[in-house]
Amino acid sequence: MINSLSGKVASSRSWAIGVGIGAAVLAGLLLLVYLNRYRDSVNGETAPTPVLVAKALIVKGTSGTVIAGKELYQGASIPNKDVKVGAIADPAYLSGRVAAADILPGQQFTTADFSTETTSLVKTRITGVQRGISISVDNVHGSTAQIQAGDHIDIYIALGAKSNGQQIVKLFRPNVYVLSSPNSTNPGSDGVTQTSTETEGPFVLRVDSKDAADFAYAADNTQFWFVVRPQAGAKPTKQDVASIQTIVR
């Protein structure tokens, strides 16, 4: 009987030892899984993530075209834990959108910062030294019925009096961008065509601030001729002056 009792005790000890070993192995596996998950979590939080950030102040209403054209943003790589919700990494997202609020230098671009509403307001499509100047249709000759916002034109002016034959026509400014046209359709802030309610009105041209006074003077004292340029592949326009002498020679 003693032998039988000894055997039972030994068996119980073996079973307890086996259970202990199994529990230790299981605890080790759980610890390993936890450590792996913790490491992945830490690595995920610190993983470099690409975002776009503002290089300069971007005011509310600025179009994506201006932001991209003037390189008002730059790419950055920051830890994933610091990335804002809705962060933008692809510059293509800016197309067809405008800034919905002021964006400060160094601020991440997020989807909440941009609106899908396009705008035809001139001030959203100029920046820096660019200005928009209105030119009355009454002062313009040329293919005005074909000129739409977004076109590029060469501008010629007529100088002098017709009565004595001393009038000349010369190139005033080449490759001028048309911001707004009195014709029936106008592109919005990023070239999205919008129907205009105006059937007449001025052309609005994009000029540098240093040229604004020259345009204003020429508009009041000369006759403009608008000449349409090709959409692509336009060659530089040569400086040229025409008078009665040049056309009859």
C-alpha positions as a Markdown table, in Angstrom:
| # | Residue | x | y | z |
|---|---|---|---|---|
| 1 | Met | 0.0 | 0.0 | 0.0 |
| 2 | Ile | 2.9 | 2.3 | 0.8 |
| 3 | Asn | 4.3 | 1.6 | -2.7 |
| 4 | Ser | 0.9 | 2.5 | -4.2 |
| 5 | Leu | 0.7 | 5.7 | -2.3 |
| 6 | Ser | 4.3 | 6.6 | -3.3 |
| 7 | Gly | 3.4 | 6.1 | -6.9 |
| 8 | Lys | 0.4 | 8.4 | -6.7 |
| 9 | Val | 2.5 | 11.1 | -5.1 |
| 10 | Ala | 5.2 | 10.8 | -7.8 |
| 11 | Ser | 2.5 | 10.9 | -10.5 |
| 12 | Ser | 1.0 | 14.0 | -9.0 |
| 13 | Arg | 4.4 | 15.7 | -8.8 |
| 14 | Ser | 5.1 | 14.9 | -12.4 |
| 15 | Trp | 1.7 | 16.3 | -13.5 |
| 16 | Ala | 2.3 | 19.5 | -11.5 |
| 17 | Ile | 5.7 | 19.9 | -12.9 |
| 18 | Gly | 4.3 | 19.4 | -16.4 |
| 19 | Val | 1.6 | 22.0 | -15.8 |
| 20 | Gly | 4.1 | 24.4 | -14.5 |
| 21 | Ile | 6.3 | 24.0 | -17.5 |
| 22 | Gly | 3.4 | 24.4 | -19.8 |
| 23 | Ala | 2.3 | 27.6 | -18.0 |
| 24 | Ala | 5.8 | 28.9 | -18.2 |
| 25 | Val | 6.0 | 28.3 | -22.0 |
| 26 | Leu | 2.6 | 29.9 | -22.5 |
| 27 | Ala | 3.6 | 32.9 | -20.4 |
| 28 | Gly | 6.8 | 33.2 | -22.5 |
| 29 | Leu | 4.8 | 33.1 | -25.7 |
| 30 | Leu | 2.4 | 35.7 | -24.5 |
| 31 | Leu | 5.3 | 37.9 | -23.5 |
| 32 | Leu | 6.9 | 37.5 | -26.9 |
| 33 | Val | 3.7 | 38.4 | -28.7 |
| 34 | Tyr | 3.3 | 41.5 | -26.4 |
| 35 | Leu | 6.8 | 42.6 | -27.0 |
| 36 | Asn | 6.4 | 42.2 | -30.8 |
| 37 | Arg | 3.2 | 44.1 | -30.8 |
| 38 | Tyr | 4.7 | 46.8 | -28.6 |
| 39 | Arg | 7.7 | 47.1 | -30.9 |
| 40 | Asp | 5.5 | 47.3 | -33.9 |
| 41 | Ser | 3.4 | 50.0 | -32.2 |
| 42 | Val | 6.5 | 52.1 | -31.3 |
| 43 | Asn | 7.9 | 51.6 | -34.8 |
| 44 | Gly | 4.5 | 52.6 | -36.3 |
| 45 | Glu | 4.4 | 55.8 | -34.3 |
| 46 | Thr | 7.9 | 56.8 | -35.3 |
| 47 | Ala | 7.7 | 55.7 | -38.9 |
| 48 | Pro | 8.5 | 58.6 | -41.2 |
| 49 | Thr | 5.4 | 59.6 | -43.1 |
| 50 | Pro | 5.3 | 62.0 | -46.1 |
| 51 | Val | 3.1 | 65.2 | -45.8 |
| 52 | Leu | 2.8 | 68.6 | -47.5 |
| 53 | Val | 3.5 | 71.7 | -45.4 |
| 54 | Ala | 3.2 | 75.4 | -46.2 |
| 55 | Lys | 6.4 | 77.3 | -47.0 |
| 56 | Ala | 4.7 | 80.7 | -46.6 |
| 57 | Leu | 1.4 | 82.1 | -45.5 |
| 58 | Ile | -1.5 | 81.0 | -47.7 |
| 59 | Val | -4.5 | 83.2 | -47.4 |
| 60 | Lys | -8.1 | 82.0 | -47.5 |
| 61 | Gly | -9.3 | 81.7 | -51.1 |
| 62 | Thr | -6.0 | 81.0 | -52.7 |
| 63 | Ser | -6.4 | 78.4 | -55.5 |
| 64 | Gly | -4.5 | 75.2 | -55.7 |
| 65 | Thr | -3.1 | 76.4 | -59.1 |
| 66 | Val | -1.5 | 79.4 | -57.4 |
| 67 | Ile | -0.2 | 77.3 | -54.5 |
| 68 | Ala | 1.4 | 74.8 | -56.9 |
| 69 | Gly | 2.6 | 77.4 | -59.4 |
| 70 | Lys | 4.3 | 79.5 | -56.8 |
| 71 | Glu | 5.6 | 76.5 | -54.9 |
| 72 | Leu | 4.0 | 77.7 | -51.6 |
| 73 | Tyr | 4.4 | 74.2 | -50.2 |
| 74 | Gln | 7.1 | 71.6 | -49.7 |
| 75 | Gly | 7.2 | 67.9 | -48.9 |
| 76 | Ala | 8.2 | 66.8 | -45.4 |
| 77 | Ser | 8.7 | 63.5 | -43.6 |
| 78 | Ile | 7.5 | 63.4 | -40.0 |
| 79 | Pro | 6.8 | 60.7 | -37.4 |
| 80 | Asn | 3.5 | 59.0 | -38.0 |
| 81 | Lys | 2.3 | 60.0 | -34.5 |
| 82 | Asp | 2.5 | 63.7 | -35.4 |
| 83 | Val | 0.6 | 63.4 | -38.7 |
| 84 | Lys | -2.7 | 65.3 | -38.5 |
| 85 | Val | -6.0 | 63.6 | -39.5 |
| 86 | Gly | -6.6 | 64.0 | -43.2 |
| 87 | Ala | -3.0 | 65.0 | -43.9 |
| 88 | Ile | -2.3 | 65.5 | -47.6 |
| 89 | Ala | 0.8 | 64.0 | -49.2 |
| 90 | Asp | -0.1 | 64.2 | -52.9 |
| 91 | Pro | 0.1 | 67.6 | -54.6 |
| 92 | Ala | -2.5 | 66.5 | -57.1 |
| 93 | Tyr | -5.1 | 66.8 | -54.4 |
| 94 | Leu | -4.9 | 70.6 | -54.6 |
| 95 | Ser | -6.2 | 70.7 | -58.2 |
| 96 | Gly | -9.7 | 72.2 | -58.4 |
| 97 | Arg | -9.6 | 73.3 | -54.7 |
| 98 | Val | -9.1 | 76.6 | -52.9 |
| 99 | Ala | -7.8 | 77.3 | -49.3 |
| 100 | Ala | -10.8 | 77.2 | -47.0 |
| 101 | Ala | -8.9 | 79.2 | -44.3 |
| 102 | Asp | -5.5 | 80.8 | -43.8 |
| 103 | Ile | -2.7 | 78.3 | -43.7 |
| 104 | Leu | 0.3 | 79.3 | -41.7 |
| 105 | Pro | 4.0 | 78.7 | -42.6 |
| 106 | Gly | 5.0 | 75.2 | -41.5 |
| 107 | Gln | 1.4 | 74.0 | -41.1 |
| 108 | Gln | 0.5 | 70.6 | -42.5 |
| 109 | Phe | -2.0 | 70.5 | -45.4 |
| 110 | Thr | -5.1 | 68.6 | -44.5 |
| 111 | Thr | -8.3 | 67.9 | -46.3 |
| 112 | Ala | -10.1 | 70.2 | -43.9 |
| 113 | Asp | -7.9 | 73.2 | -45.1 |
| 114 | Phe | -9.2 | 73.0 | -48.7 |
| 115 | Ser | -12.6 | 73.4 | -50.3 |
| 116 | Thr | -13.8 | 71.7 | -53.5 |
| 117 | Glu | -15.7 | 74.9 | -54.4 |
| 118 | Thr | -14.1 | 76.7 | -57.3 |
| 119 | Thr | -14.1 | 80.4 | -57.6 |
| 120 | Ser | -13.8 | 82.8 | -60.5 |
| 121 | Leu | -12.6 | 85.7 | -58.3 |
| 122 | Val | -9.6 | 87.3 | -59.8 |
| 123 | Lys | -7.9 | 87.8 | -56.5 |
| 124 | Thr | -7.7 | 84.0 | -55.9 |
| 125 | Arg | -5.6 | 83.6 | -59.1 |
| 126 | Ile | -2.9 | 86.2 | -58.6 |
| 127 | Thr | -0.1 | 86.4 | -56.0 |
| 128 | Gly | 3.0 | 88.4 | -55.1 |
| 129 | Val | 3.7 | 91.3 | -57.5 |
| 130 | Gln | 0.9 | 90.1 | -59.9 |
| 131 | Arg | -2.1 | 92.4 | -60.3 |
| 132 | Gly | -5.3 | 92.2 | -62.2 |
| 133 | Ile | -6.2 | 95.3 | -64.4 |
| 134 | Ser | -9.5 | 95.9 | -66.2 |
| 135 | Ile | -9.4 | 96.9 | -69.8 |
| 136 | Ser | -12.7 | 98.2 | -71.4 |
| 137 | Val | -13.9 | 96.4 | -74.4 |
| 138 | Asp | -14.5 | 99.8 | -76.0 |
| 139 | Asn | -10.8 | 100.3 | -76.2 |
| 140 | Val | -10.1 | 96.9 | -77.7 |
| 141 | His | -9.8 | 95.6 | -81.3 |
| 142 | Gly | -9.0 | 92.1 | -82.5 |
| 143 | Ser | -10.4 | 88.7 | -81.9 |
| 144 | Thr | -12.1 | 89.6 | -78.7 |
| 145 | Ala | -15.1 | 87.3 | -79.3 |
| 146 | Gln | -12.7 | 84.3 | -79.3 |
| 147 | Ile | -10.8 | 85.3 | -76.2 |
| 148 | Gln | -11.6 | 83.4 | -73.0 |
| 149 | Ala | -10.2 | 83.6 | -69.5 |
| 150 | Gly | -7.0 | 81.5 | -69.4 |
| 151 | Asp | -5.8 | 82.5 | -72.9 |
| 152 | His | -2.6 | 84.2 | -73.6 |
| 153 | Ile | -2.5 | 87.2 | -76.0 |
| 154 | Asp | -0.1 | 89.7 | -77.6 |
| 155 | Ile | -1.2 | 93.3 | -77.2 |
| 156 | Tyr | -0.5 | 96.0 | -79.8 |
| 157 | Ile | -1.3 | 99.7 | -79.4 |
| 158 | Ala | -2.1 | 102.4 | -82.0 |
| 159 | Leu | -0.3 | 105.7 | -81.4 |
| 160 | Gly | -0.5 | 109.1 | -83.1 |
| 161 | Ala | -3.2 | 110.8 | -85.2 |
| 162 | Lys | -4.8 | 109.2 | -88.2 |
| 163 | Ser | -5.4 | 112.6 | -89.9 |
| 164 | Asn | -1.8 | 113.3 | -90.8 |
| 165 | Gly | -0.9 | 109.8 | -91.5 |
| 166 | Gln | 1.6 | 109.6 | -88.7 |
| 167 | Gln | -0.2 | 106.9 | -86.7 |
| 168 | Ile | 1.9 | 103.9 | -85.8 |
| 169 | Val | 1.0 | 100.5 | -84.4 |
| 170 | Lys | 3.5 | 98.7 | -82.3 |
| 171 | Leu | 3.8 | 95.7 | -80.0 |
| 172 | Phe | 3.0 | 96.8 | -76.4 |
| 173 | Arg | 3.3 | 93.6 | -74.4 |
| 174 | Pro | 3.6 | 90.0 | -75.6 |
| 175 | Asn | 2.2 | 86.9 | -73.9 |
| 176 | Val | -0.3 | 88.5 | -71.5 |
| 177 | Tyr | -2.5 | 86.2 | -69.5 |
| 178 | Val | -6.3 | 86.8 | -69.5 |
| 179 | Leu | -7.7 | 86.4 | -66.0 |
| 180 | Ser | -11.3 | 87.2 | -67.0 |
| 181 | Ser | -13.3 | 87.7 | -70.2 |
| 182 | Pro | -16.7 | 89.3 | -70.9 |
| 183 | Asn | -17.5 | 86.4 | -73.1 |
| 184 | Ser | -20.1 | 83.7 | -72.1 |
| 185 | Thr | -17.8 | 81.3 | -70.3 |
| 186 | Asn | -14.9 | 81.7 | -68.0 |
| 187 | Pro | -12.6 | 79.2 | -66.2 |
| 188 | Gly | -12.7 | 79.1 | -62.5 |
| 189 | Ser | -9.7 | 79.2 | -60.2 |
| 190 | Asp | -8.1 | 76.1 | -61.6 |
| 191 | Gly | -9.3 | 76.1 | -65.2 |
| 192 | Val | -12.8 | 74.6 | -64.4 |
| 193 | Thr | -15.2 | 76.2 | -66.9 |
| 194 | Gln | -18.0 | 78.1 | -65.4 |
| 195 | Thr | -20.9 | 79.9 | -67.1 |
| 196 | Ser | -20.8 | 83.6 | -66.7 |
| 197 | Thr | -23.9 | 85.7 | -66.2 |
| 198 | Glu | -22.3 | 88.7 | -67.8 |
| 199 | Thr | -22.6 | 89.4 | -71.5 |
| 200 | Glu | -20.5 | 92.5 | -71.5 |
| 201 | Gly | -17.8 | 94.0 | -69.4 |
| 202 | Pro | -14.0 | 94.5 | -69.2 |
| 203 | Phe | -11.2 | 92.1 | -69.8 |
| 204 | Val | -9.1 | 91.6 | -66.7 |
| 205 | Leu | -5.4 | 91.0 | -67.5 |
| 206 | Arg | -2.7 | 89.7 | -65.3 |
| 207 | Val | 0.2 | 92.2 | -65.1 |
| 208 | Asp | 3.2 | 92.9 | -62.8 |
| 209 | Ser | 2.7 | 95.8 | -60.4 |
| 210 | Lys | 5.4 | 97.7 | -62.2 |
| 211 | Asp | 3.5 | 97.6 | -65.5 |
| 212 | Ala | 0.1 | 98.6 | -64.1 |
| 213 | Ala | 0.5 | 102.3 | -64.7 |
| 214 | Asp | 1.7 | 101.7 | -68.3 |
| 215 | Phe | -1.4 | 99.6 | -69.0 |
| 216 | Ala | -3.6 | 102.2 | -67.4 |
| 217 | Tyr | -2.1 | 105.0 | -69.4 |
| 218 | Ala | -2.2 | 103.0 | -72.7 |
| 219 | Ala | -5.9 | 102.1 | -72.1 |
| 220 | Asp | -6.9 | 105.7 | -71.7 |
| 221 | Asn | -4.7 | 107.2 | -74.5 |
| 222 | Thr | -4.3 | 104.5 | -77.2 |
| 223 | Gln | -6.3 | 101.8 | -79.0 |
| 224 | Phe | -5.5 | 98.2 | -77.9 |
| 225 | Trp | -5.4 | 95.3 | -80.4 |
| 226 | Phe | -5.6 | 91.8 | -78.8 |
| 227 | Val | -4.0 | 89.1 | -80.8 |
| 228 | Val | -4.6 | 85.5 | -79.8 |
| 229 | Arg | -1.6 | 83.3 | -79.3 |
| 230 | Pro | -1.5 | 79.5 | -79.8 |
| 231 | Gln | -2.4 | 77.3 | -76.8 |
| 232 | Ala | 0.9 | 75.5 | -77.1 |
| 233 | Gly | 4.2 | 75.9 | -78.9 |
| 234 | Ala | 3.9 | 79.7 | -79.4 |
| 235 | Lys | 7.2 | 81.2 | -80.6 |
| 236 | Pro | 8.4 | 84.5 | -79.0 |
| 237 | Thr | 6.7 | 87.6 | -80.6 |
| 238 | Lys | 9.1 | 89.9 | -82.4 |
| 239 | Gln | 9.1 | 93.6 | -81.6 |
| 240 | Asp | 7.6 | 95.3 | -84.5 |
| 241 | Val | 6.3 | 98.8 | -85.5 |
| 242 | Ala | 4.0 | 99.5 | -88.4 |
| 243 | Ser | 3.2 | 102.8 | -90.1 |
| 244 | Ile | 2.0 | 104.2 | -93.4 |
| 245 | Gln | 5.6 | 104.0 | -94.6 |
| 246 | Thr | 6.2 | 100.4 | -93.7 |
| 247 | Ile | 3.0 | 99.1 | -95.3 |
| 248 | Val | 3.4 | 100.9 | -98.6 |
| 249 | Arg | 7.1 | 100.2 | -99.2 |
